Amino acid sequence: MMEKDRTPAIIVRGLKKEYQIGQIGNGTLQKDIQSWWARVRGREDPNRKIGDRERLSGDSLMALNGVDLTVWQGETLGIIGRNGAGKSTLLKILSRITAPTEGRAYLYGKVTSMLEVGTGFHGEMTGRENIYMNGAILGMTREQIRSRIDDIIEFSEIGDYIDTPVKRYSSGMYVKLAFAVASHLDSEIMIMDEVLAVGDMSFQKKCLSQMRYAASRENRTVLYVSHNMNTIRELCDRCIVMDAGKIIYDGDTERAIQVYMDAGFSDSTEIDFSGQPHPSYLASPRIRMLRASYPGKDDCAFRSTDRIPLRLEWVNLTDLKDVCLRVEILTLNEDPVGTYVLYDFYSGEKDSPVRLDLSLDPACLSEGSYLMKYAFFLRGAGGSMVNIECRTGLTFEIISARHSGKLVWESRYWGNTVLEDIRILSLTDGK
């Protein structure tokens, strides 16, 4: 890897961003003025409903809480962290979309950003017109844009639709054109927030190659947010991990991924669901999960030669017949690994408390940390599944795999599932 120019491209010092929680305002200017005038006179707010608690000024969220960061010219920086960690807020401040509550951010160079699909495009303008508009925003002349427009159109793979208003584009077409524009126009800093997840696989690979080229050959600085750890590994020279609005790690990419995954691991052997709301995508939940646990266990560590005891407890919200269950196994960054399925194993009456004890065989799993999800479902027409309760649950760790000693297993290259039943049917030596 070539030596990077040690000239800073981005300097962030003491960056904080605070958001108010809850409803702000009463919906109309007249009501806002009434409420303000009542507060000035020390009177009760005429627009507050009877029994409502007055919203305290302290009801706020620190999306960023003291971020310090330096990014060098020509560097490709990965930014990872759980949802709500502050990644997108940081990029919005660097893109000048929102202002910080405290602190300063200094950017040395022109910035192109892709924070959401279609950001910076005017829906009524054609793809070609949007290319010219984005170039003009970056200070390029019409002649400079014209000299590059053929390369942009070819890279975007949407030449047949380049003179069509972009409001008619699919999300994938938006991404292709937006990335082509961002990577080919004059800018020193490229900011990307999870946008490549929309594009197809071949285009993602082309985008990653283009970003590597821009950083190594054109000395551009790239900030890249993704939940796909493979693309982070492939692209980034350095990586930061964010949590609760702070940077908790800054350094080697592989180590950063491990810190991120460890942050999502809990060594609890029991999880209580009773006070949690149902997931919003469940239109009519019919089961109320109470808890999940590893009965008789003091920790979450297992050998692949062991069986994992799992206890699920719930109460029926309605009469049920032929309930099915999926126990999904995922990596800590929620990449699917495998699934256990029970079909039509239970029928019961409304308000019945139920306890189910299971024994899971982890023999095919490599060493590492994993996450479980529990999904109760009913079988519909044509083999479809109707989920009636879904929960993200316990984590566990495989500390000794059955194949240990045969070779050092590299999960990031070979996967988390060890396939061992391979048989030689014939072998002929021609000598």
C-alpha positions as CSV (number, residue, x, y, z in Angstrom):
1,M,0.0,0.0,0.0
2,M,1.4,3.4,-0.9
3,E,2.4,5.8,1.8
4,K,-0.4,8.4,2.5
5,D,0.1,12.1,2.4
6,R,0.0,13.2,6.0
7,T,-1.8,16.4,5.2
8,P,-5.1,16.5,7.0
9,A,-8.3,16.5,4.9
10,I,-10.8,16.6,7.9
11,I,-10.2,17.8,11.4
12,V,-13.0,17.4,14.0
13,R,-12.7,18.7,17.5
14,G,-15.2,18.4,20.4
15,L,-18.1,17.7,18.1
16,K,-21.5,17.5,19.8
17,K,-25.0,17.3,18.4
18,E,-28.1,17.4,20.7
19,Y,-31.7,16.7,19.5
20,Q,-34.9,17.4,21.3
21,I,-37.0,14.4,22.0
22,G,-40.8,14.3,21.5
23,Q,-43.1,16.8,19.8
24,I,-41.7,20.2,19.2
25,G,-44.4,22.9,18.6
26,N,-48.2,22.6,18.4
27,G,-48.6,22.2,14.7
28,T,-49.6,25.8,13.8
29,L,-47.9,29.2,14.3
30,Q,-50.9,30.6,16.2
31,K,-50.8,27.8,18.8
32,D,-47.1,28.1,19.2
33,I,-47.5,31.9,19.9
34,Q,-50.3,31.1,22.4
35,S,-48.1,28.6,24.3
36,W,-45.2,31.0,24.3
37,W,-47.3,33.9,25.6
38,A,-48.7,31.7,28.3
39,R,-45.2,30.7,29.5
40,V,-44.1,34.4,29.5
41,R,-47.0,35.3,31.8
42,G,-46.5,32.2,34.0
43,R,-49.9,30.8,32.9
44,E,-50.9,27.3,32.0
45,D,-50.4,26.3,28.4
46,P,-53.8,26.5,26.7
47,N,-52.8,23.9,24.1
48,R,-51.7,21.2,26.6
49,K,-54.2,18.4,27.0
50,I,-55.5,17.7,30.5
51,G,-53.3,15.2,32.3
52,D,-50.3,15.6,30.0
53,R,-47.0,16.2,31.7
54,E,-45.2,19.3,30.8
55,R,-42.2,18.4,28.6
56,L,-39.0,19.1,30.4
57,S,-36.2,21.0,28.8
58,G,-33.9,18.1,29.6
59,D,-35.7,15.7,27.3
60,S,-33.0,15.5,24.7
61,L,-30.6,13.0,23.0
62,M,-26.9,13.5,22.5
63,A,-26.4,12.0,19.0
64,L,-22.8,13.0,19.1
65,N,-21.0,13.6,22.5
66,G,-17.5,14.9,22.1
67,V,-16.1,13.5,18.9
68,D,-12.4,14.2,18.0
69,L,-11.1,12.9,14.7
70,T,-8.4,13.6,12.1
71,V,-8.7,12.1,8.6
72,W,-5.7,12.4,6.2
73,Q,-5.7,13.1,2.5
74,G,-5.9,10.0,0.4
75,E,-7.1,7.9,3.3
76,T,-10.1,5.6,3.2
77,L,-11.8,5.6,6.6
78,G,-14.5,3.1,7.5
79,I,-17.1,4.1,10.1
80,I,-19.0,1.3,11.8
81,G,-21.3,1.0,14.8
82,R,-24.8,-0.1,15.8
83,N,-27.9,1.8,14.7
84,G,-28.2,5.1,16.6
85,A,-24.4,5.2,17.4
86,G,-24.1,8.6,15.7
87,K,-22.5,7.6,12.3
88,S,-25.0,9.3,10.1
89,T,-25.2,12.4,12.3
90,L,-21.4,12.8,12.0
91,L,-21.6,12.5,8.2
92,K,-24.5,15.0,8.0
93,I,-22.4,17.6,9.9
94,L,-19.4,17.0,7.7
95,S,-21.6,17.4,4.6
96,R,-22.9,20.7,6.0
97,I,-26.5,19.4,6.1
98,T,-26.9,20.1,9.8
99,A,-24.9,22.2,12.2
100,P,-23.2,20.9,15.4
101,T,-24.5,22.0,18.9
102,E,-20.8,22.3,20.0
103,G,-17.4,21.9,18.5
104,R,-16.0,22.5,15.0
105,A,-15.4,20.5,11.9
106,Y,-12.8,21.7,9.3
107,L,-12.8,20.2,5.8
108,Y,-10.0,21.0,3.4
109,G,-11.4,20.4,-0.1
110,K,-14.6,20.1,-2.1
111,V,-17.0,17.5,-0.8
112,T,-19.3,15.1,-2.6
113,S,-21.7,13.1,-0.4
114,M,-24.2,10.2,-0.8
115,L,-26.1,10.1,2.4
116,E,-29.5,8.9,1.1
117,V,-30.7,7.6,-2.2
118,G,-31.3,10.5,-4.6
119,T,-29.7,13.2,-2.3
120,G,-28.8,16.2,-4.4
121,F,-31.0,15.3,-7.4
122,H,-34.0,17.3,-8.6
123,G,-36.8,14.9,-9.5
124,E,-38.1,17.0,-12.4
125,M,-34.7,17.3,-14.1
126,T,-33.2,14.6,-16.3
127,G,-30.2,12.6,-15.3
128,R,-28.1,14.6,-17.7
129,E,-29.3,17.9,-16.3
130,N,-28.6,16.7,-12.7
131,I,-25.0,15.9,-13.7
132,Y,-24.5,19.5,-14.9
133,M,-26.2,20.8,-11.8
134,N,-24.1,18.8,-9.4
135,G,-20.9,19.9,-11.3
136,A,-21.9,23.5,-11.1
137,I,-22.4,23.2,-7.3
138,L,-18.8,22.0,-7.0
139,G,-17.6,25.0,-9.0
140,M,-16.9,23.3,-12.3
141,T,-17.4,25.0,-15.6
142,R,-19.8,23.7,-18.2
143,E,-16.8,22.7,-20.4
144,Q,-15.2,20.7,-17.5
145,I,-18.5,18.8,-16.9
146,R,-18.9,18.1,-20.6
147,S,-15.5,16.6,-20.9
148,R,-16.4,14.0,-18.2
149,I,-20.1,13.4,-18.9
150,D,-19.6,10.4,-21.3
151,D,-17.5,8.6,-18.6
152,I,-20.2,9.3,-16.0
153,I,-23.0,8.0,-18.2
154,E,-21.0,4.9,-19.1
155,F,-20.1,4.2,-15.5
156,S,-23.7,4.6,-14.3
157,E,-25.0,1.9,-16.8
158,I,-28.2,3.9,-17.4
159,G,-27.4,5.5,-20.7
160,D,-30.8,4.6,-22.2
161,Y,-32.5,6.7,-19.5
162,I,-30.1,9.6,-19.1
163,D,-32.5,12.0,-20.6
164,T,-35.5,10.8,-18.5
165,P,-36.6,12.8,-15.4
166,V,-34.9,11.1,-12.4
167,K,-38.3,11.0,-10.5
168,R,-39.0,7.9,-12.8
169,Y,-35.8,6.1,-11.8
170,S,-35.8,3.1,-9.5
171,S,-33.7,3.3,-6.3
172,G,-31.0,1.2,-8.0
173,M,-30.8,3.7,-10.9
174,Y,-30.6,6.6,-8.5
175,V,-27.6,5.0,-6.7
176,K,-25.8,4.2,-10.0
177,L,-26.1,7.7,-11.3
178,A,-25.4,9.4,-7.9
179,F,-22.2,7.3,-7.4
180,A,-21.1,7.9,-11.0
181,V,-21.5,11.7,-10.4
182,A,-19.8,11.7,-7.0
183,S,-16.8,9.7,-8.2
184,H,-16.1,11.4,-11.5
185,L,-16.6,15.1,-10.7
186,D,-14.0,17.3,-9.1
187,S,-13.9,16.7,-5.3
188,E,-11.2,16.0,-2.7
189,I,-13.5,14.3,-0.2
190,M,-16.1,11.6,-0.8
191,I,-18.7,10.8,1.9
192,M,-20.7,7.6,1.5
193,D,-23.4,6.3,4.0
194,E,-24.6,2.8,3.3
195,V,-25.9,3.7,-0.1
196,L,-24.3,0.9,-2.0
197,A,-26.6,-1.6,-0.2
198,V,-29.3,-0.7,-2.8
199,G,-27.3,-1.5,-5.9
200,D,-26.7,-4.9,-7.5
201,M,-23.7,-7.0,-6.6
202,S,-21.7,-6.3,-9.8
203,F,-22.2,-2.6,-9.5
204,Q,-21.2,-2.7,-5.8
205,K,-17.9,-4.3,-6.8
206,K,-17.3,-1.7,-9.5
207,C,-18.0,1.1,-7.0
208,L,-15.6,-0.3,-4.4
209,S,-12.9,-0.5,-7.1
210,Q,-13.6,3.1,-8.1
211,M,-13.3,4.3,-4.5
212,R,-10.0,2.4,-4.1
213,Y,-8.7,4.0,-7.3
214,A,-9.9,7.5,-6.2
215,A,-8.0,7.2,-2.9
216,S,-4.8,5.6,-4.1
217,R,-4.3,7.3,-7.5
218,E,-6.2,10.6,-7.2
219,N,-5.4,11.1,-3.5
220,R,-9.0,11.6,-2.6
221,T,-10.3,11.1,1.0
222,V,-13.1,8.6,1.4
223,L,-15.4,8.2,4.4
224,Y,-17.5,5.1,4.2
225,V,-20.3,3.9,6.5
226,S,-21.5,0.3,6.1
227,H,-22.9,-2.6,8.1
228,N,-21.3,-5.0,5.6
229,M,-18.1,-5.9,7.2
230,N,-16.7,-7.5,4.0
231,T,-16.8,-4.2,2.1
232,I,-15.3,-2.4,5.1
233,R,-12.4,-5.0,5.0
234,E,-12.0,-4.7,1.3
235,L,-12.0,-0.9,1.1
236,C,-10.8,0.7,4.3
237,D,-7.2,1.5,5.4
238,R,-8.4,2.5,8.8
239,C,-11.7,2.2,10.7
240,I,-13.4,3.8,13.7
241,V,-16.1,2.3,15.9
242,M,-18.9,4.5,17.2
243,D,-21.2,3.9,20.2
244,A,-23.6,6.2,22.0
245,G,-22.3,9.3,20.1
246,K,-18.6,8.6,20.8
247,I,-15.6,7.0,19.1
248,I,-14.7,3.9,21.1
249,Y,-12.0,2.6,18.8
250,D,-9.8,4.2,16.0
251,G,-7.2,2.1,14.2
252,D,-6.7,-1.2,12.4
253,T,-9.7,-2.3,10.3
254,E,-9.7,-5.9,11.4
255,R,-9.4,-5.0,15.1
256,A,-12.2,-2.4,14.7
257,I,-14.5,-5.0,13.3
258,Q,-13.7,-7.3,16.3
259,V,-14.4,-4.4,18.7
260,Y,-17.7,-3.7,17.0
261,M,-18.8,-7.3,17.2
262,D,-17.7,-7.7,20.8
263,A,-19.8,-4.6,21.7
264,G,-22.9,-6.4,20.5
265,F,-22.1,-9.5,22.7
266,S,-23.8,-10.1,26.0
267,D,-22.8,-12.8,28.4
268,S,-26.3,-12.9,30.0
269,T,-27.9,-16.4,30.1
270,E,-31.5,-15.0,30.2
271,I,-33.4,-12.2,28.5
272,D,-36.7,-10.7,29.7
273,F,-39.1,-9.7,26.9
274,S,-42.2,-9.0,29.0
275,G,-41.8,-5.2,29.1
276,Q,-40.8,-4.8,25.5
277,P,-43.3,-3.6,22.8
278,H,-44.0,-5.9,19.9
279,P,-42.0,-5.2,16.7
280,S,-43.8,-2.6,14.6
281,Y,-43.9,-4.9,11.5
282,L,-46.1,-7.4,13.3
283,A,-49.7,-6.4,12.3
284,S,-51.4,-8.9,14.7
285,P,-49.0,-10.6,17.2
286,R,-50.6,-13.7,18.7
287,I,-47.9,-14.6,21.2
288,R,-46.4,-12.5,24.0
289,M,-42.8,-13.7,24.5
290,L,-41.9,-13.6,28.2
291,R,-38.2,-14.7,28.3
292,A,-35.5,-16.8,26.7
293,S,-32.8,-18.5,28.7
294,Y,-30.1,-21.2,28.8
295,P,-31.3,-23.2,31.8
296,G,-28.7,-24.6,34.0
297,K,-25.9,-22.5,32.5
298,D,-23.8,-19.9,34.2
299,D,-22.3,-18.5,31.0
300,C,-22.9,-18.4,27.2
301,A,-19.9,-20.4,26.2
302,F,-20.4,-23.8,24.4
303,R,-18.2,-26.3,22.7
304,S,-19.5,-27.5,19.3
305,T,-19.6,-31.0,20.8
306,D,-22.1,-29.8,23.4
307,R,-25.7,-29.3,22.8
308,I,-27.2,-25.8,23.6
309,P,-30.1,-25.9,26.0
310,L,-32.7,-23.2,25.1
311,R,-35.9,-22.4,27.1
312,L,-38.6,-20.2,25.6
313,E,-41.5,-18.9,27.6
314,W,-44.6,-17.2,26.3
315,V,-48.3,-16.6,26.8
316,N,-50.9,-17.0,24.0
317,L,-52.8,-13.9,23.1
318,T,-55.4,-15.9,21.1
319,D,-56.3,-19.6,20.4
320,L,-53.5,-21.1,18.3
321,K,-53.2,-24.1,16.1
322,D,-50.2,-25.6,14.4
323,V,-47.6,-23.0,15.5
324,C,-44.1,-23.3,13.9
325,L,-40.8,-21.9,15.2
326,R,-37.6,-20.7,13.6
327,V,-34.5,-20.2,15.7
328,E,-32.2,-18.2,13.5
329,I,-28.4,-18.1,14.1
330,L,-26.6,-14.9,13.0
331,T,-23.2,-13.3,13.4
332,L,-23.1,-10.3,15.8
333,N,-23.4,-7.9,12.8
334,E,-26.6,-9.9,11.8
335,D,-25.3,-11.8,8.8
336,P,-27.4,-15.1,8.6
337,V,-25.5,-18.3,9.4
338,G,-28.2,-20.9,9.7
339,T,-31.7,-21.7,11.0
340,Y,-33.4,-24.4,13.1
341,V,-37.0,-25.0,12.2
342,L,-39.9,-26.8,14.1
343,Y,-43.1,-27.3,12.1
344,D,-46.6,-27.5,13.6
345,F,-45.2,-28.4,17.0
346,Y,-47.8,-26.6,19.2
347,S,-51.5,-25.8,19.6
348,G,-53.0,-24.0,22.6
349,E,-55.7,-21.8,24.0
350,K,-55.8,-18.1,24.7
351,D,-54.1,-16.9,27.9
352,S,-52.2,-20.2,28.4
353,P,-48.7,-19.8,29.7
354,V,-46.2,-22.0,27.9
355,R,-42.7,-23.2,28.5
356,L,-40.7,-24.9,25.7
357,D,-37.3,-26.6,26.3
358,L,-35.1,-27.2,23.2
359,S,-31.8,-28.8,22.6
360,L,-29.8,-27.3,19.7
361,D,-26.9,-29.0,17.9
362,P,-24.0,-26.5,17.1
363,A,-21.7,-29.1,15.6
364,C,-21.3,-27.3,12.2
365,L,-20.5,-23.9,13.7
366,S,-16.9,-22.6,13.8
367,E,-15.5,-20.8,16.8
368,G,-16.8,-17.3,17.4
369,S,-19.7,-15.3,18.7
370,Y,-23.3,-15.6,17.5
371,L,-26.7,-14.1,18.0
372,M,-30.1,-15.9,18.1
373,K,-33.5,-14.7,16.8
374,Y,-36.8,-16.4,17.6
375,A,-39.7,-16.3,15.1
376,F,-43.0,-18.0,15.7
377,F,-45.0,-18.4,12.5
378,L,-47.9,-20.1,10.8
379,R,-47.7,-21.8,7.5
380,G,-49.8,-20.1,4.8
381,A,-50.9,-20.9,1.3
382,G,-48.1,-22.0,-1.1
383,G,-45.6,-22.6,1.7
384,S,-45.6,-18.9,2.8
385,M,-44.8,-18.0,6.4
386,V,-46.9,-15.6,8.5
387,N,-44.9,-14.4,11.5
388,I,-46.9,-14.0,14.7
389,E,-44.0,-13.1,17.0
390,C,-40.4,-12.2,16.4
391,R,-37.6,-11.4,18.9
392,T,-33.9,-10.8,18.8
393,G,-32.6,-12.8,21.7
394,L,-29.6,-14.3,23.4
395,T,-26.0,-14.4,22.2
396,F,-23.7,-17.3,22.6
397,E,-20.1,-18.3,21.9
398,I,-18.5,-21.4,20.5
399,I,-15.2,-21.6,22.3
400,S,-14.0,-25.0,20.9
401,A,-15.1,-26.3,17.5
402,R,-15.3,-30.0,16.6
403,H,-12.8,-29.5,13.8
404,S,-10.2,-27.6,16.0
405,G,-6.7,-28.9,15.5
406,K,-7.2,-29.8,11.9
407,L,-6.6,-26.3,10.7
408,V,-7.0,-22.7,12.0
409,W,-10.4,-21.8,10.7
410,E,-10.7,-18.3,9.1
411,S,-14.5,-17.5,9.4
412,R,-14.1,-14.2,7.6
413,Y,-12.9,-16.0,4.5
414,W,-14.6,-19.4,4.8
415,G,-17.9,-18.7,6.6
416,N,-19.2,-19.6,10.0
417,T,-20.6,-23.1,9.0
418,V,-18.2,-26.0,8.8
419,L,-19.3,-28.5,6.2
420,E,-17.7,-31.9,7.0
421,D,-19.6,-34.6,5.2
422,I,-17.5,-34.7,2.0
423,R,-16.8,-38.1,0.6
424,I,-14.3,-39.4,-2.0
425,L,-16.1,-41.6,-4.5
426,S,-13.1,-42.4,-6.6
427,L,-9.4,-41.4,-6.9
428,T,-7.3,-42.5,-9.9
429,D,-3.5,-42.0,-10.0
430,G,-2.3,-42.2,-13.6
431,K,1.2,-43.3,-12.7
